[in-house]
Amino acid sequence: MTDSRLGLLSLQVRPGNPDFLDLPWQQPMREWSGRCERLVELQRGLSRHDVVFVAYGSAVYAIKELPEGLAEHEYDMLLKLEERRMPSVFAAGHARMRHAGGEVRAALVTRFLDASLPYRTLFQNPGLARYRERLLDAMAGLLVRLHLAGFYWGDCSLSNTLFRRDAGELQAYLVDAETTEHHDTLGNGARRQDLLILEENITGDLADLEIFAELPGSLSAYETGPHIRERYEALWAEVNREEVFGPGERWRIQDRIRKLNALGFSVGEIELESTGDGDRLRMRTIVTDRDYHRHQFHNLTGLVAEEKQAERMLNEVLELKATLAQRDNRSVPLSVAAFHWQRDRWEPAMKALAPLLGPQVEATELYCQVLEHKWFLSERAQRDVGMETAMKDYVEKFRPAAGA
């Protein structure tokens, strides 16, 4: 799609997104203020490129101006990340445009990640204090996942990451893929380089933030990067660990799968080979992604949730399965328990929590917060207060004030 009248030389947009033709492409993005009614202000990390946010209905898009050629590369990398189900922003399109002076520039268009938080918001909002230390595991998990899939990031930083709350934890999403490369397998040298970049960038991000906000005592601008690296190394070693077992220890195959599933990883293949030492075998597992519970929960209920949210709600389904089996004195399929959970717990909860739902409130995260609130009330009362009581109390405490 081209329109020289608008300064556009080319514009490629994926189906289901606006055409973006009403934007002032003929102007550099730093001059869009006052020229574009769609501009919105959002908190963001540091960027070496001009970035603007535009709203189309309830959807917000980030548009980043880049030198010619870089936007196409980043767009292609984001498509590869999406294809391999990596946590990253959604690539909506890219453009080439000629500015008034004749310079040709490019732009990448991505869909802003709903209900996400940049790291600055995590540290500057007092209500989010509980999540600050969670970013260590979130960053380590994201980098392990990328490396397992053959992606070299090249610019891992807090500024290039967005976070979503996930049942009291955080899920990290890659935002900037400008320097990203994809390989069939990623060598140790590339992994080490990514970790060095991570440490340097995290230090810079937090040192800059310290000027405006106080870091919690457990986080240091100069120690947080190395701590993330330590967590990465431990997780990488666990995921890639090989085991040797004998003829009578075949149970260890399923045990290994269960341990990886507990970490959230799906297992695609298991490699078995002789060690050359009698009947002993060497086992190596090949993990595919870190969405095991998320996939299982979606298959059972059709609901989309983050990994920890799905794990917590699956635990509810399993508890209900046991209750139904005891009541009926027979085995109950997990799919039947999921149906009862959805009908008797999820749907009533969504009706009761309707006053708190909105564009920036994820239903699954809200439900998990109520589960935590129920635990808190039950601890205080020294008995199970029940979900209905917990929901009523939660809504009363957190219902938005009239006119707010």
N, C-alpha and C positions, 0 to 999 in steps of 0.2 A: 504494500500500500504506500503510495507517494502522493505528496501535494506540495509543490514548490512554493505555493502562495503562503503556506504556513511555516516555511523554513525546513520542512521535512524532505529528506532525500529518500528515506525508506522507513517503514514502520511495520514490524511484525508483532502481532498480538495473538495469543492463544484463545481459542473459543471460550465463551463464558465470561469474558472480561470486557470492559468498556473499550471504545476505539481510541480514546485519548486525543482525538483530533481537536478538541476545544482548548488544548493547552498551548501556551505561547512558546512553541518550540524554537521560533526564530531568535529568542532571547536567551543569553546564558542563564542558568538556573539561579545564580546569585542575584539576578535582577527580576525574578518572578514576583517578588513581593509587591503588592499593589497592582499587578497586571493579571493575576489569576485568582478568581473567586473560590476556587476549589482548594486552595492551600489551607492546611491545618498544622497546628503546632503540636509536636510530640517530643517527649524526652528521648534522647538518643546518646550513643557513645561518641567517642572521638572519631573523626573521619578526615582523610586527606583529600577527599573529593566533595564537591557540592552535592548535597542531598536535600530533596524537598519531599513533603508528604501531601498527597492530594486525596480528597474524599469523593467517592461516587456512591451516594446512598449511605448504607451502613459499612461499606467496604472502604478501607484505606490502603493506598498504594504508596510505596517508596520509590522515588525516581532518582537515580544516581547518574550524574554526568561524568563521562569518562573519555579518555583519548580514543580515537577511532581504532577499532579492532578489539579492545578490551571488553566492551559490553557483550559482543558476540561470544567471546571465550567464556565469560562468567555465566552467561545465559546457558551455554552448552553444559557447563559443569553443574549448574543447578538442576538441569534436566537429568543428568546422570545420577546425581544424588537422590532425586525424587524416584527415579527408576529403581534404585536399589534401596528404597525406603529409609534413607538416612534422614535424621531430623534436621531440616533446613527450611528456609523460607521458600515460598512458591514463586517460580519464575513466570511472570505474566507476559513479558515481551521485551523487545529492544528496538531502538531507533537510531537512525543517523540523521543529523540535521546540519544545516549551514547557517552560521550566525551572520550578523550584519556585516562584519568585516571580511567575510569569505571563509573563515575557519570552519572546517568540518569536525564535528564532535559526535560522540555517541552517547546513548543513555540506556541504562538497564532499568526495567520496570519489574518490581516484585510486589506481591501482596503482603501487606503488613500482617504479622502474626497476631491474630486476635487473642486478647487476654494474656499477652506477653509482657514481660518486664525487662527493661534494660538494667544493667547492673547498678547504674547510678540511682535508679528508683529504689532498688533493694536497700541501698545504704542511706538514702536521704529520707525515706518514709519510716517513721518510728513504728508503725503498725506491721512492718515487714521484717522486723529485727530477727525473728526466729528463723528466717530463711537464709540469713547471710552466710553462715558457715556451710550450708548445704551446697553452695556453689562449687566447693572443692570437689565433691563427689560428682556433681553434674558435669563439670568441665572434664574431669578424668574419664568419666563414662563416655562422653561424646567423642573424645579423641581416640579412645580404644575402639569404639564402634567404627569410626572413619577409617582407621588404620586396618582393621580386619577386612573392610570392604575394598582396600587398595587405594584409598584417597590420602594424598599428601595435602595438608591444608596450606602450609606456607605462611600463614599470618594468624595463628591462633591467639586470640586475645579476648578480654571481657567486652571490649568495644565492638567486636565482630560477632558477638553472641547475644541471643535473647533467651530469657528464661520463662518457663511456665510453671506455676505451682502444681504440684502433683502429690496430693494426699499428704501434705506436710513436708514433702521433699521438693526438689526442683528438677525439671527436665530442661536440658540445654539444647538450643537450636543454632546451627550455623547460619549466619546472616551474610557474610562476605566471602564469596568464592573466587575473588579476583585472581588470587595466586594459587588456586587449587589445581592439582593434577590427579589424574586417575591412572592406575597401573593394574595389571593383572594381580600382582602381589607387591606388597611394599617392603622394601629391604630395610634392614636394621639401620643403615646409614640415614635414610630418609626419615625414619621414625625418630632417631636421635636428634636430627636437625629440627624437626617439628617441636620436640620437647624443649630444646634450647630456645627456640623462638617463643614458645609458650611462657617460659620462665621470665624472659626479658620483657615481653609485652605485659604480662600480669603485673610485674613490678612497676612498669610505667603507668598502667591504668590506675593502680591503687595509690601510687605516690601522687598522681594528679588529683585523685579523689580526696586524699587527706587534706588538701588545701581547703575543701569545702565541707567535709563531713568527717566525723570521728569514726575510726574503724573500731570494731569490737576488740577487746583485749586479746582474744584468741587468734585474730587475723593481723598479720603484719605485712606492710607493703613489700618487704624484702624477704619474707619467709613463706608467703602464701604460694608463690610459684613453685618453689621446691616441694612444698607439701602436696600440691596437686600432682607433681611429677611422681612422688612416692606412691600416691594412691593409684596413679596410672600404671606404674610398674607392677604393683601388687595385683591389680585386676588383670593386666595383660598376662602375667605369669600364670594366674589361675585359669584363665580361659584357654591358654595354649599348653597347659601341663599335660605331659604324657604319663601314662600309667602302665605298669607291667603286672600281669596277673597269670595265675596258673589255671589248670583245667577245672578245679573245683571252685573257682572264684568268678564265675561268669556273672554273678549277681552285681559285681562291681560296674558292669557296663550300664545297667539301669540306674545304679547309685550315682554314677558320674553324670548321667543325663539329668537326674533330679536336682543335683547340686547346681548345674549350670542353669536349669530352668528357674531355680530359686533366686539366682542372680538376675533373672529376666532374659537370659539368652535362649534363643531357639537353636536346636541342634539339627543341622542339615544332613550330616554324614558322620559315620564312625569308621575310622580306618583301623584295621587289625593287621598286624604283620608279625611274623616269627622273629624272636630275638636271637635265634640260633642257640638258645640254651634250653634244650629239651622241648617240652610242650608249652613253654611260657610264651605269651603273646604281648606285644606292645600295642596299646590302644591310644589313638589320637582322635579327638573330637573336632569337627569342623562346625563352628557356629555361624549362623546366618545373620541374625539381628538381635537387638535387645528389646524385643517387643513380645516376648512369649505370652505373658498374661494378657496383654492388650489384644493380641490375635484371638486367644482362646475366649476371652470375654465377648469380643465382637461376634465371633462365630455362634456363641450361645444366645446372645441377647439382641444383636444388631446395633448396640450402642457403641459409640466411639469414645474412648477414654485414654488418658495417659497411662503409662505402664504401672506406676504405683497405685493409682486410682483403681485400675482394673484388678490388680492383685488384692486390694482391700475388699472390693465388692465381690470378687470370686470367693474370698474367704466366707463372706456372708452366704453365698450360694451353697458352699460346701457344708456350712453349719445347718442350713435349712434342709439340705439333702439328708443329713444325719437325723434331724428331727422328724422328717417325713418318714424315713425308714423305720424309726423307732415306733412312730404312731401307727403305721400300717403293717408293721412286722414283716417287711419284705424289702428287698433291694429297690432303690429308686434311681433311675437314670439321671445323670447330671443335667440333661436337657429339660427334664420334667421339673427339677428343682429350680432351674433358671427361669422357667415359665412362671412358677409360683412366686419366685422372688420379684420378678418384673411386675406381676399383677398385684401382689399383696404388699410390696414394700416400695419399689421404685415409683410406680405411678401415683400412689397416694402421697408419697413424699414430694413429688413434683407439684401436685395440687396445693399442698400445705405450704411449700416454699415459694410459690408463685410471686408473692410480694417482693422477694429478694432477687429474683432472676432479672437479667438485663443483658445488653450487648457485651459487656465486659465481665460478666459472671458466668462461668462455665457450670452447667448443671451438675456434672460429675464431680467437680471439685467441691461445689457447695454441699452435695450429698455426703462426701467424705468428711467435710468439716463438721457436719451434724453428727456423723458417727463418732468423731472425736469428742464433740460436746456431750454426747450421750455417755461416753466413757467417763468424762469429767464429773458429770452429775451423779452417775452411779457410784463413783468412788466416794464422793462427798456424802451420799445417802447410805452408803454401805449396802446397796442392793441394786438390782437392775431396774432402772426407772422406765425402760421401754422407749421405743423409737418415737411414739406419738408425743409423749411428754417432752422428750428432747427437742423435737421439731418446734413445738409450741413455744418453749422457752427460748430457743434460738431465734425464732422469728420476732418475738417480743423484744429481745435484746438488740437485734441488728436491723430491724425494719427501718427503712429510710424515714426521716422526719417529714411531715407533710410540708409540701412546697419546696423541699430540698432539691 
